[in-house]
Amino acid sequence: GQGRAALGMDDLAEPAQARSTLQQEILTGMLTPQLIILPLAAMLAGLGLTQGLEPLSLLQEHMRRRKPSDLSPIRDDLAPAEIVPLIAAMNNVLQRLSASIESQRRFVATAAHQLKTPLAGIRTQCEIALREHEPTRMRDSLQQLITGSQRATRLVNQLLLLARAESLDPN
């Protein structure tokens, strides 16, 4: 017990100071590599992300340059493998949109062709009616006008029904 009591304050301060110095050396030894490794890791991660996203940037630029009427499939040879299924789904949508636009084009062409005949008949009957001076013949031409316009109206209604049916068709 007396050996401990004989120790002075200076003797206690030395181990505390040594401990503090040791702690600083340990912290410096640990932090110095961390301070070098962290910026290097961040730089490598940024470089990796830039390189990894390069194909996506090229794909994005390719899509921006496409004309609105270009519904051709998107090339997937430059894309990362992770997004190839997404490109396949987009190509499927483009294909269905292209088929829908072609169907509408055919429908409009058919509708225009079907309407030409009744409208030409109506015009002819109008010209005949204008030339007629005899009331019964004029009345017959006007009756033909009514019949032709009814036919054209029926055809337009059928075309509208067909258009609605096609717009509801899920395929």
Backbone as ProteinMPNN parsed JSONL, in Angstrom:
{"seq_chain_A": "GQGRAALGMDDLAEPAQARSTLQQEILTGMLTPQLIILPLAAMLAGLGLTQGLEPLSLLQEHMRRRKPSDLSPIRDDLAPAEIVPLIAAMNNVLQRLSASIESQRRFVATAAHQLKTPLAGIRTQCEIALREHEPTRMRDSLQQLITGSQRATRLVNQLLLLARAESLDPN", "coords_chain_A": {"N_chain_A": [[0.758, -1.175, 0.0], [2.066, 1.228, 0.715], [3.756, 1.879, -1.35], [2.263, 2.758, -3.388], [1.177, 5.079, -2.43], [3.323, 6.673, -2.35], [3.758, 7.561, -4.871], [3.906, 10.37, -6.95], [2.104, 13.239, -8.328], [3.193, 13.814, -10.812], [4.024, 11.386, -11.668], [1.628, 10.146, -12.303], [0.675, 11.702, -14.382], [2.354, 11.175, -16.535], [1.688, 8.507, -17.635], [-0.908, 9.109, -18.586], [-0.403, 11.055, -20.471], [1.14, 9.591, -22.237], [-0.716, 7.744, -23.034], [-2.517, 9.437, -24.386], [-0.904, 10.361, -26.466], [-0.455, 7.953, -27.761], [-3.071, 7.36, -28.548], [-3.505, 9.435, -30.416], [-1.612, 8.755, -32.358], [-2.626, 6.308, -33.207], [-5.14, 7.12, -34.216], [-4.265, 8.863, -36.256], [-2.892, 7.032, -37.835], [-5.016, 5.475, -38.685], [-6.805, 7.281, -39.922], [-5.367, 8.602, -41.978], [-4.932, 6.751, -44.201], [-7.653, 6.436, -44.778], [-8.44, 9.01, -45.571], [-7.104, 9.173, -47.938], [-8.057, 6.987, -49.392], [-10.893, 7.299, -49.543], [-11.52, 9.681, -51.254], [-10.336, 8.673, -53.595], [-11.831, 6.337, -54.032], [-14.366, 7.491, -54.427], [-13.864, 8.921, -56.77], [-13.282, 6.814, -58.545], [-15.739, 5.457, -58.459], [-17.439, 7.404, -59.57], [-16.324, 7.588, -62.128], [-16.809, 4.982, -62.991], [-19.623, 4.962, -63.005], [-20.111, 6.914, -64.944], [-18.973, 5.695, -67.208], [-20.554, 3.398, -67.244], [-23.101, 4.413, -67.719], [-22.887, 5.499, -70.196], [-23.766, 3.987, -72.562], [-26.547, 4.247, -72.186], [-26.863, 6.995, -72.442], [-26.154, 7.314, -75.128], [-28.219, 5.857, -76.318], [-30.412, 7.372, -75.513], [-29.872, 9.785, -76.875], [-30.045, 8.854, -79.499], [-32.787, 8.239, -79.589], [-33.905, 10.778, -79.287], [-33.195, 11.98, -81.677], [-34.742, 10.707, -83.551], [-37.337, 10.791, -86.0], [-40.741, 11.865, -85.523], [-42.478, 10.234, -86.952], [-41.102, 7.896, -87.245], [-41.399, 4.689, -86.532], [-39.895, 2.478, -86.302], [-38.223, -0.445, -84.95], [-36.346, -0.139, -81.874], [-32.864, -0.184, -81.624], [-31.091, -2.63, -79.822], [-28.51, -3.343, -79.477], [-26.536, -1.647, -78.497], [-27.247, -1.178, -75.961], [-27.118, -1.671, -72.38], [-27.256, -4.966, -70.949], [-29.117, -5.123, -68.92], [-31.251, -3.454, -69.562], [-32.316, -4.415, -71.885], [-34.729, -6.011, -71.874], [-36.586, -3.954, -71.362], [-36.321, -2.384, -73.655], [-37.24, -4.24, -75.502], [-39.931, -4.382, -74.722], [-40.701, -1.746, -75.304], [-40.331, -1.775, -78.071], [-42.333, -3.561, -78.745], [-44.601, -2.035, -78.117], [-44.246, 0.031, -79.997], [-44.549, -1.457, -82.345], [-47.249, -2.289, -82.135], [-48.475, 0.217, -82.164], [-47.755, 1.098, -84.717], [-49.151, -0.807, -86.267], [-51.746, -0.113, -85.561], [-51.925, 2.511, -86.563], [-51.649, 1.964, -89.286], [-53.958, 0.475, -89.712], [-55.891, 2.441, -89.216], [-55.293, 4.143, -91.349], [-55.993, 2.53, -93.548], [-58.728, 2.308, -92.994], [-59.64, 4.971, -93.257], [-59.093, 5.374, -95.971], [-60.812, 3.476, -97.125], [-63.278, 4.454, -96.196], [-63.386, 6.956, -97.461], [-63.469, 6.147, -100.129], [-65.897, 4.691, -100.152], [-67.713, 6.736, -99.644], [-67.585, 8.333, -101.878], [-69.223, 7.447, -104.037], [-72.102, 7.707, -103.281], [-72.103, 10.488, -102.856], [-71.368, 11.511, -105.341], [-73.594, 10.685, -106.802], [-75.594, 12.222, -105.56], [-74.79, 14.786, -106.271], [-75.049, 14.646, -109.055], [-77.854, 14.28, -109.265], [-78.685, 16.734, -108.232], [-77.774, 18.484, -110.23], [-79.326, 17.593, -112.355], [-81.884, 18.175, -111.369], [-81.759, 20.964, -111.276], [-81.777, 21.572, -113.985], [-84.23, 20.776, -114.843], [-87.509, 21.67, -115.905], [-89.991, 20.823, -115.775], [-92.344, 20.104, -113.31], [-92.963, 17.467, -112.223], [-90.808, 15.858, -112.986], [-88.738, 17.273, -111.787], [-89.467, 16.894, -109.158], [-89.067, 14.103, -108.982], [-86.275, 14.003, -109.288], [-85.519, 15.408, -107.0], [-86.505, 13.628, -105.102], [-84.781, 11.5, -105.57], [-82.475, 12.742, -104.69], [-82.996, 12.875, -101.941], [-83.1, 10.134, -101.358], [-80.455, 9.378, -102.031], [-79.001, 10.955, -100.197], [-79.89, 9.818, -97.834], [-78.817, 7.271, -98.081], [-76.074, 7.931, -98.024], [-75.932, 9.019, -95.45], [-76.58, 6.73, -93.92], [-74.371, 5.149, -94.573], [-72.273, 6.714, -93.509], [-72.964, 6.574, -90.787], [-72.604, 3.82, -90.36], [-69.861, 3.634, -90.821], [-68.929, 5.222, -88.713], [-69.769, 3.653, -86.548], [-68.18, 1.399, -87.008], [-65.654, 2.562, -86.679], [-65.755, 3.228, -83.936], [-65.961, 0.652, -82.873], [-63.491, -0.433, -83.63], [-61.819, 1.202, -82.144], [-62.316, 0.32, -79.599], [-61.36, -2.211, -79.645], [-59.068, -4.417, -78.198], [-56.832, -5.459, -79.449]], "CA_chain_A": [[0.0, 0.0, 0.0], [2.814, 2.468, 0.82], [4.396, 2.159, -2.637], [1.337, 3.523, -4.219], [1.0, 6.402, -1.837], [4.527, 7.445, -2.567], [3.777, 8.086, -6.244], [3.481, 11.766, -7.015], [1.221, 13.639, -9.415], [3.93, 13.773, -12.07], [4.058, 9.991, -12.101], [0.313, 9.831, -12.879], [0.498, 12.481, -15.603], [3.1, 10.556, -17.637], [0.922, 7.486, -18.362], [-2.037, 9.739, -19.272], [0.137, 11.721, -21.657], [1.558, 8.531, -23.151], [-1.952, 7.203, -23.585], [-3.028, 10.443, -25.323], [-0.024, 10.329, -27.64], [-0.735, 6.684, -28.44], [-4.382, 7.507, -29.212], [-3.318, 10.305, -31.585], [-0.886, 7.992, -33.371], [-3.554, 5.314, -33.748], [-6.109, 7.849, -35.055], [-3.567, 9.333, -37.456], [-2.613, 5.836, -38.634], [-6.262, 5.003, -39.295], [-7.451, 8.31, -40.746], [-4.574, 8.964, -43.152], [-5.335, 5.929, -45.358], [-9.071, 6.717, -45.08], [-8.495, 10.278, -46.3], [-6.587, 8.935, -49.287], [-8.896, 5.975, -50.05], [-12.257, 7.797, -49.802], [-11.618, 10.439, -52.514], [-9.993, 7.797, -54.707], [-12.998, 5.477, -54.261], [-15.425, 8.332, -55.001], [-13.483, 9.215, -58.154], [-13.452, 5.578, -59.326], [-17.179, 5.189, -58.576], [-17.965, 8.364, -60.548], [-15.845, 7.173, -63.445], [-17.547, 3.76, -63.333], [-21.006, 5.339, -63.342], [-20.089, 7.614, -66.233], [-18.746, 4.689, -68.243], [-21.702, 2.488, -67.261], [-24.286, 5.093, -68.255], [-22.607, 5.959, -71.564], [-24.691, 3.403, -73.545], [-27.875, 4.837, -72.002], [-26.819, 8.343, -73.028], [-26.184, 7.147, -76.588], [-29.571, 5.42, -76.657], [-31.279, 8.546, -75.328], [-29.606, 10.711, -77.981], [-30.606, 8.209, -80.694], [-34.25, 8.381, -79.532], [-34.233, 12.197, -79.494], [-32.985, 12.347, -83.085], [-35.711, 10.023, -84.41], [-38.497, 11.564, -86.454], [-41.972, 11.377, -84.875], [-43.123, 9.195, -87.767], [-40.254, 6.703, -87.252], [-41.866, 3.694, -85.57], [-39.069, 1.281, -86.45], [-37.75, -0.943, -83.646], [-35.171, 0.478, -81.264], [-31.736, -1.119, -81.592], [-30.687, -2.938, -78.454], [-27.134, -3.833, -79.453], [-25.688, -0.734, -77.74], [-27.801, -1.024, -74.614], [-26.693, -2.659, -71.375], [-28.123, -6.151, -70.898], [-30.174, -4.924, -67.926], [-32.425, -2.753, -70.098], [-32.776, -5.054, -73.126], [-36.17, -6.317, -71.779], [-37.336, -2.694, -71.48], [-36.31, -2.022, -75.082], [-38.137, -5.191, -76.179], [-41.306, -3.951, -74.436], [-40.927, -0.517, -76.068], [-40.479, -2.171, -79.47], [-43.66, -4.159, -78.86], [-45.552, -0.915, -78.158], [-44.069, 0.685, -81.297], [-45.131, -2.33, -83.368], [-48.714, -2.205, -82.023], [-48.85, 1.561, -82.604], [-47.614, 1.101, -86.171], [-50.274, -1.582, -86.81], [-52.958, 0.688, -85.34], [-51.904, 3.628, -87.52], [-51.901, 1.399, -90.615], [-55.381, 0.12, -89.73], [-56.637, 3.698, -89.377], [-55.062, 4.615, -92.717], [-56.85, 1.722, -94.434], [-60.109, 2.659, -92.699], [-59.92, 6.277, -93.869], [-59.119, 5.188, -97.432], [-62.055, 2.763, -97.442], [-64.399, 5.363, -95.943], [-63.404, 7.957, -98.535], [-63.912, 5.475, -101.353], [-67.311, 4.351, -100.004], [-68.528, 7.959, -99.67], [-67.532, 8.989, -103.183], [-70.332, 7.059, -104.906], [-73.354, 8.402, -102.96], [-71.959, 11.938, -103.028], [-71.409, 11.779, -106.791], [-75.006, 10.533, -107.198], [-76.336, 13.404, -105.063], [-74.425, 15.929, -107.107], [-75.68, 14.448, -110.37], [-79.293, 14.54, -109.115], [-78.841, 18.194, -108.076], [-77.6, 19.091, -111.551], [-80.514, 17.245, -113.153], [-83.017, 18.934, -110.808], [-81.615, 22.371, -111.667], [-82.072, 21.707, -115.404], [-85.626, 20.397, -115.107], [-88.532, 22.716, -115.825], [-91.247, 20.123, -115.523], [-92.425, 19.859, -111.855], [-92.902, 16.055, -111.82], [-89.427, 15.373, -113.163], [-87.951, 17.933, -110.752], [-89.818, 16.202, -107.919], [-88.381, 12.805, -109.028], [-84.846, 14.25, -109.022], [-85.39, 15.754, -105.58], [-86.693, 12.388, -104.345], [-83.515, 10.773, -105.71], [-81.537, 13.425, -103.787], [-83.304, 12.424, -100.582], [-82.673, 8.733, -101.257], [-78.976, 9.368, -102.039], [-78.485, 11.502, -98.936], [-80.171, 8.818, -96.798], [-77.799, 6.223, -98.251], [-74.803, 8.481, -97.546], [-76.039, 9.121, -93.984], [-76.491, 5.371, -93.392], [-72.978, 4.73, -94.733], [-71.476, 7.449, -92.518], [-73.265, 5.992, -89.469], [-71.941, 2.513, -90.288], [-68.426, 3.879, -90.689], [-68.69, 5.685, -87.338], [-69.886, 2.474, -85.675], [-66.977, 0.6, -87.216], [-64.532, 3.279, -86.058], [-65.871, 3.049, -82.482], [-65.673, -0.754, -82.562], [-62.049, -0.613, -83.761], [-61.116, 1.895, -81.052], [-62.517, -0.469, -78.383], [-60.688, -3.495, -79.838], [-57.798, -4.409, -77.472], [-55.718, -5.885, -80.299]], "C_chain_A": [[0.804, 1.246, 0.0], [3.473, 2.851, -0.489], [3.5, 2.982, -3.516], [1.183, 4.929, -3.685], [2.194, 7.276, -2.119], [4.599, 8.028, -3.967], [3.256, 9.51, -6.247], [2.571, 12.015, -8.211], [1.914, 13.556, -10.768], [3.96, 12.351, -12.616], [2.738, 9.583, -12.757], [0.104, 10.531, -14.224], [1.194, 11.824, -16.787], [2.324, 9.453, -18.337], [-0.263, 8.083, -19.119], [-1.563, 10.414, -20.552], [0.566, 10.685, -22.694], [0.331, 7.922, -23.826], [-2.523, 8.154, -24.646], [-2.212, 10.44, -26.607], [-0.286, 9.067, -28.456], [-2.066, 6.745, -29.192], [-4.254, 8.351, -30.475], [-2.611, 9.554, -32.711], [-1.804, 6.951, -34.025], [-4.561, 5.988, -34.684], [-5.466, 8.322, -36.348], [-3.292, 8.16, -38.389], [-3.857, 5.316, -39.333], [-6.841, 6.018, -40.275], [-6.679, 8.645, -42.017], [-4.921, 8.078, -44.343], [-6.786, 6.2, -45.771], [-9.187, 7.985, -45.923], [-7.963, 10.136, -47.72], [-7.547, 8.015, -50.051], [-10.269, 6.525, -50.42], [-12.344, 8.648, -51.071], [-11.313, 9.586, -53.747], [-11.174, 6.889, -55.057], [-14.138, 6.274, -54.898], [-15.126, 8.636, -56.467], [-13.687, 7.979, -59.042], [-14.932, 5.243, -59.511], [-17.807, 6.126, -59.602], [-17.571, 7.997, -61.956], [-16.597, 5.932, -63.915], [-18.975, 4.064, -63.738], [-21.061, 6.027, -64.703], [-19.914, 6.617, -67.377], [-19.953, 3.755, -68.379], [-22.931, 3.112, -67.885], [-24.087, 5.604, -69.678], [-23.536, 5.323, -72.599], [-26.109, 3.963, -73.41], [-27.933, 6.24, -72.598], [-26.875, 8.275, -74.551], [-27.581, 6.755, -77.059], [-30.556, 6.586, -76.556], [-31.108, 9.528, -76.482], [-30.183, 10.162, -79.287], [-32.119, 8.403, -80.732], [-34.663, 9.836, -79.784], [-34.131, 12.601, -80.959], [-33.988, 11.704, -84.03], [-36.848, 10.961, -84.787], [-39.745, 11.014, -85.764], [-42.661, 10.259, -85.653], [-42.321, 7.896, -87.799], [-40.691, 5.751, -86.145], [-41.083, 2.387, -85.701], [-38.562, 0.833, -85.078], [-36.482, -0.228, -83.184], [-34.065, -0.575, -81.226], [-31.335, -1.372, -80.144], [-29.235, -3.414, -78.358], [-26.19, -2.922, -78.672], [-26.109, -0.627, -76.285], [-27.22, -2.058, -73.657], [-27.724, -3.789, -71.292], [-29.299, -5.957, -69.944], [-31.414, -4.251, -68.51], [-32.919, -3.332, -71.424], [-34.251, -5.466, -73.024], [-37.047, -5.066, -71.887], [-37.417, -2.262, -72.942], [-37.232, -2.954, -75.857], [-39.596, -4.797, -75.941], [-41.641, -2.678, -75.212], [-41.112, -0.837, -77.551], [-41.835, -2.81, -79.72], [-44.718, -3.064, -78.95], [-45.463, -0.195, -79.504], [-44.698, -0.144, -82.422], [-46.658, -2.257, -83.334], [-49.208, -0.832, -82.488], [-48.791, 1.662, -84.121], [-48.775, 0.357, -86.826], [-51.578, -0.801, -86.672], [-53.04, 1.844, -86.336], [-52.198, 3.12, -88.931], [-53.371, 1.019, -90.765], [-56.237, 1.375, -89.907], [-56.481, 4.255, -90.786], [-55.953, 3.873, -93.711], [-58.316, 2.091, -94.247], [-60.493, 3.979, -93.374], [-59.997, 6.142, -95.387], [-60.413, 4.496, -97.864], [-63.253, 3.681, -97.284], [-64.507, 6.4, -97.054], [-63.929, 7.344, -99.831], [-65.418, 5.181, -101.301], [-68.209, 5.588, -100.085], [-68.558, 8.636, -101.035], [-68.772, 8.695, -104.026], [-71.637, 7.764, -104.538], [-73.253, 9.917, -103.157], [-71.973, 12.325, -104.507], [-72.837, 11.666, -107.298], [-75.829, 11.737, -106.761], [-76.032, 14.614, -105.942], [-75.081, 15.832, -108.486], [-77.173, 14.763, -110.303], [-79.567, 16.035, -108.93], [-78.74, 18.889, -109.434], [-78.814, 18.815, -112.437], [-81.703, 18.07, -112.684], [-82.946, 20.396, -111.223], [-81.98, 22.59, -113.139], [-83.534, 21.432, -115.738], [-86.561, 21.595, -114.952], [-89.883, 22.097, -115.524], [-91.291, 19.722, -114.044], [-92.334, 18.382, -111.462], [-91.486, 15.489, -111.959], [-88.51, 16.005, -112.106], [-88.198, 17.239, -109.406], [-89.118, 14.83, -107.859], [-86.881, 12.961, -108.713], [-84.616, 14.592, -107.552], [-85.586, 14.516, -104.694], [-85.421, 11.538, -104.401], [-82.426, 11.405, -104.812], [-81.74, 12.96, -102.346], [-82.819, 10.996, -100.386], [-81.142, 8.629, -101.195], [-78.4, 9.89, -100.738], [-78.762, 10.533, -97.78], [-79.156, 7.676, -96.863], [-76.444, 6.69, -97.71], [-74.809, 8.586, -96.012], [-75.908, 7.742, -93.347], [-75.04, 4.866, -93.456], [-72.075, 5.427, -93.711], [-71.706, 6.876, -91.12], [-72.604, 4.623, -89.304], [-70.428, 2.671, -90.105], [-68.079, 4.361, -89.275], [-68.788, 4.541, -86.342], [-68.647, 1.592, -85.783], [-65.764, 1.254, -86.548], [-64.566, 3.117, -84.541], [-65.51, 1.623, -82.09], [-64.165, -1.021, -82.636], [-61.303, 0.058, -82.626], [-61.269, 1.144, -79.74], [-61.79, -1.803, -78.448], [-59.333, -3.477, -79.133], [-56.611, -4.836, -78.316], [-55.425, -4.796, -81.238]], "O_chain_A": [[0.394, 2.244, -0.592], [3.728, 4.032, -0.725], [3.963, 3.811, -4.299], [1.069, 5.876, -4.463], [2.08, 8.502, -2.125], [5.422, 8.905, -4.226], [2.253, 9.805, -5.598], [2.305, 11.111, -9.004], [1.269, 13.253, -11.772], [3.926, 12.124, -13.826], [2.733, 8.76, -13.672], [-0.573, 9.998, -15.102], [0.703, 11.895, -17.914], [2.295, 9.452, -19.567], [-0.592, 7.6, -20.203], [-2.231, 10.355, -21.584], [0.372, 10.886, -23.893], [0.339, 7.626, -25.021], [-2.966, 7.699, -25.7], [-2.766, 10.51, -27.704], [-0.333, 9.108, -29.686], [-2.183, 6.253, -30.314], [-4.839, 8.011, -31.503], [-2.968, 9.699, -33.88], [-1.761, 6.743, -35.238], [-4.812, 5.511, -35.791], [-6.059, 8.196, -37.42], [-3.444, 8.284, -39.604], [-3.777, 4.779, -40.438], [-7.316, 5.643, -41.347], [-7.293, 8.946, -43.041], [-5.186, 8.61, -45.421], [-7.111, 6.196, -46.958], [-9.954, 8.022, -46.886], [-8.34, 10.905, -48.605], [-7.817, 8.244, -51.23], [-10.763, 6.243, -51.512], [-13.191, 8.356, -51.915], [-11.935, 9.743, -54.798], [-11.484, 6.692, -56.232], [-14.803, 5.781, -55.81], [-16.026, 8.611, -57.306], [-14.202, 8.088, -60.155], [-15.341, 4.799, -60.584], [-18.62, 5.691, -60.417], [-18.383, 8.082, -62.878], [-16.978, 5.832, -65.082], [-19.486, 3.493, -64.702], [-21.948, 5.754, -65.513], [-20.616, 6.685, -68.385], [-20.327, 3.37, -69.487], [-23.726, 2.416, -68.517], [-25.033, 6.093, -70.296], [-24.06, 6.042, -73.45], [-26.8, 4.135, -74.414], [-28.941, 6.624, -73.192], [-27.558, 9.076, -75.19], [-28.068, 7.258, -78.072], [-31.423, 6.757, -77.413], [-32.094, 10.047, -77.007], [-30.742, 10.913, -80.086], [-32.678, 8.699, -81.789], [-35.678, 10.083, -80.436], [-34.881, 13.455, -81.43], [-34.083, 12.103, -85.191], [-37.263, 11.811, -83.999], [-39.803, 9.824, -85.453], [-43.355, 9.429, -85.064], [-42.803, 6.892, -88.324], [-40.395, 5.971, -84.97], [-41.542, 1.329, -85.27], [-38.481, 1.639, -84.151], [-35.666, 0.221, -83.989], [-34.303, -1.72, -80.842], [-31.252, -0.442, -79.341], [-28.783, -3.835, -77.293], [-25.139, -3.38, -78.224], [-25.395, -0.044, -75.47], [-26.874, -3.17, -74.057], [-28.913, -3.58, -71.536], [-30.358, -6.556, -70.134], [-32.518, -4.455, -68.005], [-33.849, -2.79, -72.023], [-34.981, -5.294, -73.999], [-38.139, -5.126, -72.452], [-38.47, -1.824, -73.406], [-37.932, -2.514, -76.769], [-40.411, -4.87, -76.86], [-42.752, -2.546, -75.726], [-41.957, -0.236, -78.214], [-42.425, -2.625, -80.784], [-45.632, -3.152, -79.769], [-46.489, 0.151, -80.089], [-45.307, 0.407, -83.339], [-47.296, -2.173, -84.384], [-50.25, -0.737, -83.137], [-49.678, 2.248, -84.741], [-49.327, 0.823, -87.823], [-52.418, -0.829, -87.572], [-54.106, 2.12, -86.886], [-52.917, 3.773, -89.687], [-53.96, 1.22, -91.827], [-57.204, 1.363, -90.669], [-57.438, 4.781, -91.354], [-56.577, 4.473, -94.586], [-59.065, 2.179, -95.22], [-61.554, 4.08, -93.989], [-60.872, 6.734, -96.018], [-61.033, 4.889, -98.852], [-64.146, 3.693, -98.131], [-65.605, 6.687, -97.532], [-64.733, 7.952, -100.538], [-66.129, 5.395, -102.283], [-69.346, 5.495, -100.548], [-69.459, 9.426, -101.317], [-69.315, 9.599, -104.661], [-72.244, 8.379, -105.415], [-74.218, 10.554, -103.58], [-72.532, 13.358, -104.873], [-73.256, 12.462, -108.138], [-76.672, 12.219, -107.517], [-76.934, 15.369, -106.305], [-75.599, 16.818, -109.011], [-77.702, 15.438, -111.186], [-80.574, 16.544, -109.42], [-79.533, 19.778, -109.743], [-79.271, 19.69, -113.172], [-82.45, 18.606, -113.502], [-83.979, 21.006, -111.496], [-82.442, 23.67, -113.505], [-84.013, 21.817, -116.804], [-86.439, 22.404, -114.031], [-90.804, 22.777, -115.07], [-90.367, 19.063, -113.566], [-91.69, 18.062, -110.463], [-91.039, 14.717, -111.11], [-87.609, 15.343, -111.592], [-87.273, 17.026, -108.622], [-88.628, 14.438, -106.8], [-86.301, 12.164, -107.975], [-83.654, 14.133, -106.937], [-84.924, 14.369, -103.667], [-85.03, 10.929, -103.405], [-81.58, 10.706, -104.255], [-80.779, 12.689, -101.627], [-82.201, 10.678, -99.37], [-80.605, 7.87, -100.389], [-77.425, 9.342, -100.223], [-77.962, 10.436, -96.85], [-78.695, 7.18, -95.834], [-75.751, 5.939, -97.022], [-73.812, 8.278, -95.36], [-75.208, 7.588, -92.346], [-74.548, 4.24, -92.517], [-71.207, 4.788, -93.115], [-70.757, 6.71, -90.353], [-72.1, 4.304, -88.227], [-69.802, 1.94, -89.338], [-67.063, 3.959, -88.709], [-67.995, 4.457, -85.404], [-68.13, 1.101, -84.779], [-64.949, 0.573, -85.926], [-63.526, 2.894, -83.921], [-64.83, 1.407, -81.087], [-63.621, -1.748, -81.804], [-60.27, -0.442, -82.182], [-60.439, 1.307, -78.845], [-61.617, -2.462, -77.423], [-58.512, -2.609, -79.429], [-55.471, -4.59, -77.922], [-54.52, -4.918, -82.063]]}, "name": "protein", "num_of_chains": 1, "seq": "GQGRAALGMDDLAEPAQARSTLQQEILTGMLTPQLIILPLAAMLAGLGLTQGLEPLSLLQEHMRRRKPSDLSPIRDDLAPAEIVPLIAAMNNVLQRLSASIESQRRFVATAAHQLKTPLAGIRTQCEIALREHEPTRMRDSLQQLITGSQRATRLVNQLLLLARAESLDPN"}
